[in-house]
Amino acid sequence: MDKQQNKNIIKKLVNTWGREAIILRYAYRWQYIETSDSRASAVVMYNPDIKNSSEKTILFGFIRFPKDIDIVRKLFQSVEEEAKKMKGTQIIGPLNYSTWFSYRWTTQNLDKNIKAWPEPKNPRYMPETAKKIGFSECIRYFSSMIKAGKGNESYERTYKKTISKGYNFKRYRKKISQYLILRTLYDIAKEAFTEKPLYSPISYKIFKRIYLNAFKKLNSTVDLCLYKNKPVGFSFSYENPYGKNILIWKTVALKKEFQGKGIGSAFRYLTHQYAVEENKSSVIQLLMHTESKSKNLITDGRVIREYALFCKKLE
């Protein structure tokens, strides 16, 4: 495709998927695929910053298709052919080029009465259809809901221990103060998330756009942990737009050398303390990887949703 074709396709994708599709301007290699049925389309992408020890991973994302299994087969046949042209050995999705953007399908809606933002909004038939054509769940996630303040006494003890060891915490609620620490959050996140599944870095410019957009939309709170006056971790939470009696605990990020020192538990205490003070009934820990080291912070929660990425070996 020439540059003008790319621009036209990105413009079309923005109309469907929103400004997230602009990431394709910076993508290393990608190809838009649309079947003769205009309801089925996808983007096949190669992101060289995603490293797998023995696999060259090609991504599919920005994907939509109807229930018709024949249409889905035709779409994925083209997707797989394009992935092979990119010399991939496996294909994974849905993932919109980087895990900083939309990815995963919801596979189990265990409590339909609870909505949270943001979550995948795929129809239920999508993951089921993917399995019928040879894909399998390869990376799983979940969301868990906990009564605000539940079990907080034990986490308070850990919080006090971290304070006694020289750590201190600062809360940022005003949007202007959150804007001023964006670079700090970026530097921490860039180091903290490197070992997450399918992670790839993004520029500060794109990170800033993501978080500025979040700060504008949400009633959010950032807790920053400092050690010897240097930032070492942060926690990001916000009021659920779909139910203001729920606090969403979205992100915990710690620099590598400060992981496993009780800071995550301290953030857990601070988040739940804040939820109680703000008269929230529950806290949702959103979109956790099932193998995440920090999932032990929510073992007393109730799983309300499950999600997965789907993969297939290319022959």
Helices and strands as residue ranges (DSSP letters): H 3-17, G 19-25, E 29-34, E 41-46, E 57-64, H 69-85, E 90-93, E 105-109, H 125-132, E 136-147, H 152-164, E 167-172, H 175-180, H 182-192, H 204-217, E 220-227, E 230-239, E 246-254, G 256-258, H 263-277, E 282-289, G 293-298, E 302-313
